[in-house]
Amino acid sequence: MSKEIDAVSRLERRAALSLAAIFGLRMLGMFLILPVFALYAKTLTDDHTKIGLALGMYGLTQAVLMIPFGMASDRIGRKPVIIFGLLLFALGSFLAASATSIETIILGRALQGAGAISAAVTALLADLTREEKRTQAMAMIGGTIGLSFAFSLAAGPAIYGWIGMPGMFALTGVLALVAILVVKFVIPNPGKTAFHSDAEANPAKLKDVVRDGQLLRLNWGIFSLHAAQMAMFTVVPFALIQDGLDAGRHWLVYLPVVVIAFILMVPAIIVGEKKGKMKPVLVGSVALMLVAQIALAFSLDFFWGVVGALLLYFIAFNILEASLPSLISKIAPPESKGTAMGVYNTSQAAGLFFGGAAGGWLAQHSGHGTVFIFCAGLMAVWLGLAATMRSPPRVKTQMFHIGSLDHAEAERLASRLTVFAGVEAVTVLPEEGTVMLKVSQTGWDEEGIRHLLQGGH
């Protein structure tokens, strides 16, 4: 039996690592251009509105197609949907690489975003992992996305100086094709495809999720966080150029501020998670982001002012980017977690588009400083919403596979599980053969619960 368990664990590790690589390759392709794209686009057009639209267009098609792609993967299979999405992303990348006009780049960016595979990738990961191991696997993917973002900001300007923007777009296309090979030959084939409430959007739960005021606060948060990110990067590269730093050396700013920000993020996350201070950490980080945006608005002509404001920005961004998914998990009902994450991810993609489009328009018609006032406005609204949210419960989600049950057996099992110490909420999904528990972070009767579940209920 131990050898069988070890073999399954190796399969799960292989699935998690390879799917994290898919996310990483795709995110790398998306983020690499972020710190330098506006500079290149300026050589094609003087219309900053079109520059912002090109930067953000990726998010529009991503927001529209993300959940439908996930649902399609339930019907026609995970891998075909993922491969199709990666092909779209690659085609968009090669189209943008060959573009001689900003309009063609906008079309290429739209095609890139149409490869909206994140929900399908998450569903495949759920197919390939046991319920008890899924949270760890998801965390691995989240960490990969964070590292891809940090590496891209630091490496993007240097790569731009080496191969230019057409070369960078071509590189993203090649990375997408490499990812297809990983899907085809490295990622294990799932034994069966099934719906997973913790990982996929359920249309029947959508109304409840979008009406939940606490979740809406978090959805506004991720929307405004990424809207501000896209709006900022329609302007920040020009500010660094204006302050005397040529594009190929922008990494000299991004690398140290990103590294320092990552180091300072860790204690904040520990305090939030381990000490039950998630709300104060959230509110403090949004306030810091607001300060950073105001500082950027008034320091565009002062190099060290821009650097200092960017450091504040990345500290806040890293904390918020890491905290928000955890808050979604704590607040969303267990049976609606996948739906809540689907709406959250769609809000993030919509923010990318809105921020790029709004930032470009404001830069064109009102000047660079106005872009940061706009971002500060987004943060001020979020600060008010975050300050009035309820403190999230100090819980974590635990999942267990229980096999086939009828509804009467499921109800009896749920009532037996509620009496265990540290159990805050119980959801039994007989059609999925799964128990989802919200348990206290400060201690729960894991041994007793496992004994009950392994003993035939």
N, C-alpha and C positions, 0 to 999 in steps of 0.2 A: 504493500500500500504506500509506503513512504517513497518508493521509487516512482510510483504513479503520480503522487503529489508533486514530487520534484520535477517530473517531466512536464506537468501542467504548468508549474511555476515558470519553467524555462520558456514555454510557449507564450505565457503572458508577458514575460519580460521582452521577448522578441517582438511581440505585437506592440507593446507600449513604446519600445525604443524606435521601431520602424515607423510607427504612426507619428511619434513625436518628430522624427526626421522629416516626414511629409509636411507637417505643420511648419517646421523650422525652415525647410527649403522654400516653401511658399511665402512665409513671412519675410524671409531674407530678401526674396525678390521684390516684395512690396515695399519694405522699409529702406532698402539701400538707396533708393532715389530720393527719399524724403528731404534730406538736408541740402540737396543741390539741384533738385528739379526746376525750381523757379528760376534759377540763374540760367539754365539751358533754355527754358521756354522763352525767356526774355529775348533770346537771339532769333526767335521765330515770330514774335509778336510784341507790340507795345501795349496790348490790351491785357491789363492785369486780371480783368474779369475772366478772360479765357484761360489764363494761367491757373487761377484758382479752380476753375471748372475742370480743367485737365487733371489737376492734382486730386480733386475730390470725386471725380466721376466714378472711380473704382467703387466707392462706397454705395452709390445709388443702385447699381445692378446687383451688388452684393446683398444689400438690404432686401431687395425685391425677391431674390431667388434663393436665399439661404435656407429658409424653412421648406419651400417646395422641393429643393434638392434632397433634403433629409427625408421627406415623405416619399419621394420617388425611389429612394434607396430601399425603402421597405418593400416596394413592389417589384422592382426589377433587379435588385441586388446592390450591395454596397460598392464593390469594386468597379462595376461598369459605370456607375454614377461618378465615382471619384476620378476614374481615368478620363471620362468625358469632360469633367470640370477642369482637370489639369490640362487637357488638350485646348480647351477654350482659353485658359490662362496663357498657355504657350503661344497660341495664335495671336492673342492680343499683344503679348510682349514683342513678338517678331514684327507685327504691324507697326507698333510704336517705334521699334528700332529703325524701320525703313522710312519713317514719316519725314516729310519735308515741310509739313504745315502743322500748326497747333490743332487744327480741326481733326486731322488724321490721328494725332496723339490722343485726343479726347475719345475718338472711336476705339482706339487700341486699349485705353484705360477701361472703357466700358466693357470690352470683351474680357479683359483680365478679371474684372469684378464678377462677370457672369459665371466664372468658374467657382461658384460658391459652394465649396465642398466641405466646409467645416462641420456642418451638422451630420453629413454622411460619414465623415471620418470619426466623429464622436460615436455615432451609432455602431460603426464597425468595431471600434475599441470595446464597446459594451458587449458586442457579440463574442469577442475573443477573451474576455476577462471574467473571472468569477465576481459575484457581487461584492464579496468581502475585500477584493483587491482593486476594485474599480476606482475608488477615490485616489489611491496612490498613483494609478496609471494616469488619471486626469491631471493630477498635480505635476507629473512628469511633463505632460504636454504644455501645461501652463508655464512651467519653468523654461521650457525650450523657446516658447514665444517671447518671454522676457529677455532671454539671452540673445535671441535673434534681433530684437529691437535695439538692445544696447550695442551689439556688434555692428549693426547696420549704421547707426548714427556715427560711430567712430570710424568705420571703414569706408562709408559711402563717399566722403569727399576725396579720400586718397584714390579710390578706384575711379572716380570721375576724372581725376587728373591723369589717370593712366589710360583709360579706354574711352572716355567721353560718355555722354548720355546714350547715344545709339548702342554703344558697346554694353552699357549697363542693362538696357532693355533686352538686348540679345542674350546677355548672361542670365537674366531672370527666366527667359524662355528655355534656355538650356537646363537650368535648375528644375523647371517644371517637367521637362522630358526625363531627367534623371529620377524625379519623384515618381513618374509613371512606371519606370523600371522597378523601383522599390515596391510599388503597389503590386506589380505583376509577379515579381520573382522572390521578394523577401517577406512581405507580410503574409502570415498564414491565411488560408481560406477558412472562413467560419464554418463550423459544422452545420449550423442552421442560422437563418436570419429571423430575429424576433424583435418585437417592439419592447423598448425599455423606458419606463416612465421617468427614470432618473437621468436619462441621456437624450431623450427625443421629445419633440413638441407634440402634444396631443391636442387636436383642434377642439375637443370637447372641454378641455380645461382652459382654453384661451380666454374666454370671457371672464372667468374668475381671476386670472392672473392680471389682466389689464385693468381690472377694477380695484386691485389691492393697492391702497394708498402707500403702504410701506415699500412695496416693490416698485411702484411708479417713481418714488423718490430716487431709488437706485438706478432705474432706467434713465431718468433725467440726468443723473450723475454721469453715467458712462457716455450718454449722448453729448453732454456739454464738455466732458473731458477730451473726447476725440474731435469734437468740433473745434475746440480751442487749439488742439494740436495741429490740425490741418490749416487753420487760419494763420497761426503763428508762422508756419513754414512757408507761407507765401511771402513773408516779410523778413524773417530773421536772416536768411542768407544774404540779402541785400544790405542789412545793417552791418554784418560782419565785413562785407566788402567795403562799405563806406567807411568803416573804422580802420581800414588799412590791412585787412587779412585776406589774401587771395584765396580763391575757392579750394585749391588743392591743399591748403593748410588749415581748413576749418576743423579738421580732426583734432588739431592742437587745443581747440576749445572743447569739442564734444567729448573726447576721450576722458580727460580728467574729471569733468563735471558729472559724466555718467557713472564713472567708477566711484567717485565720492558719494554720489547719490545712492548707489546700490549699497554701499557700506552703511550709510546712515539709515537706510530703509529698514535694515534687519532689526535693530532694537525696537523701532516703532511697531513692527508687525508682532514681535514677541510680546510687547506690552499689551497690544490689542487683543491677541488671541489667548495668551496664557493668563493675563490678569483681568480679563473680562472688560477691557476698556475700548472696545471696538468703536463705540459712538464717539467718545472724546478724540480718539485717533483720527476718525473720519472727519469730524468737524474741524479739528486743528489742521489737517492736511488741506482741506478745501480753503480754509482761511489763508494758509501759506500760499496756495495756488493763486488766490486773489491778490495777495501782496506781490507775487512774482509778475503777474500781468500788469499791475499798475506800475511796478518798477520798470518793466520793459517799455511801457508807453512813454516814460519820461527820461529814459537813458539811451535812446537809440543813437545819439551822437557821442556817447561815451563808452569806449570799448570795455573797460573793466566793469562799468555799470551793467552792460549787456551780459557779460560773463557771470557776474554775481546773480543777476536775475534768472539766468538760465540754470544756475545751480539750484536756486530755490525751486524753480519750476520742476526740475527733474527729481528732486527729493520728494516733492508732493506727488508728482505723476507716478513714480514707482510705488509709493505707499498706496495710493488710490487704486492703481491698476491691480495690485495684489490683493487688496482688501475687499473690493466690490464683489467678486465672485463668491468669496467666503460668506459675505453678508447675504447674498441671494440664497445660498444653501441653507443658512440658518433661519431665514425668514419664510421661504417658500414652503408650503405643505409638501411632505415627501412625495406624494403621488403627482405633484405638479412641478417638481424640480426641473425636469427636462423642458417643460413648456416655459417656465420662468427663465431658464437660461437661453432658450430660443428667442424670446422677446428681448432679453437683455443684449444678446449678440446682434440682433437686428437693429436695436437702438444705437449700438456702437457704430455699425456700418452707416446708418443714416446720419449720424454725427459727422463721420468722415466727409460725406458729400456736402452736407450743409455748411460745415466749417470751411471747406475749400472754396465753395461757391461764394459764401458771404465774405470770407477774408479777401478773396480776389476782387470782388465788387467794391468793398470798402477801400482797399488799397488804391484802386483805380479812381474812385470818385471823391474820397475824403482824406487820403494820405495814410502813410504807414502807421502813425501813432493811433489812429482811429481803430485799427484792427485790434490792438491790445485793449482799448477801452471796451470794444465789443466782447472780447474774451473775458475781461473783468466783469462785465455785466452777466455773462453766463455763470461765472463763478459766484457772483453775489446772489443770484437766484438759488443756485445750488446750496449755498451756505445757509440760506433761510430754510430750505427744505430739509437739509441735514440736521440743523439745530432743533427742528420740531419733530423729527422722527422718534419712534420709540426705541429704547435701548434694545439691541438684539438679544435674544436669549443665549445663555452660555451653553450651547449644545453643539453636537456634531452628528452627522448622519452615519448610521451603520446599516449595512445591507447583508442579508443572508438568503441563500437559496434553500427553499423548503420542498420543492417538488410539487406535484399536482395535488390540489385540494378543491373540495367543493365549497360553496359559499358558507354553509353552516359550519364546516370545520374551520374555515378562515375566521369566522366570528368568534368561535370558541378559543382559537389560538390567540387572537388579538386580546381578548379579555384576560387570558392567563399571563400574557406578556406585560400588561399594564401594571401588575403588582410588583415587578422587580425594581430594586433600588436604582435610581438614576434614569429611569425611562420616562421621558417627557411626552412622547407621542408614538403611537403605533399605527402603521399602515400595512395591511396584508393584502397583497395583490394575487389572488388565486390564479387568475388567467396568465400571470407571468411567473408563478411559482416563487414569489419573492416576498420577503418581509423587509420593510424599511422602518428603522427606528430612529427617532431623535433622542439622543441620550446626553446626559450631563457631561461636560468636559471635566468636571472635578471628581468623577468616579461613578462607575456603573457596574452592575453585577454581570460582567461579561461571561464569567464561568457558568453561572446559573442559567443564563439565556442560551448559551451554546449547548449546555447539557439538555435543556428542554427541547431545542430544535433538532438536535442529533438523536434524541431518544424517541423520535416518532411523534412528537408533539403530545 
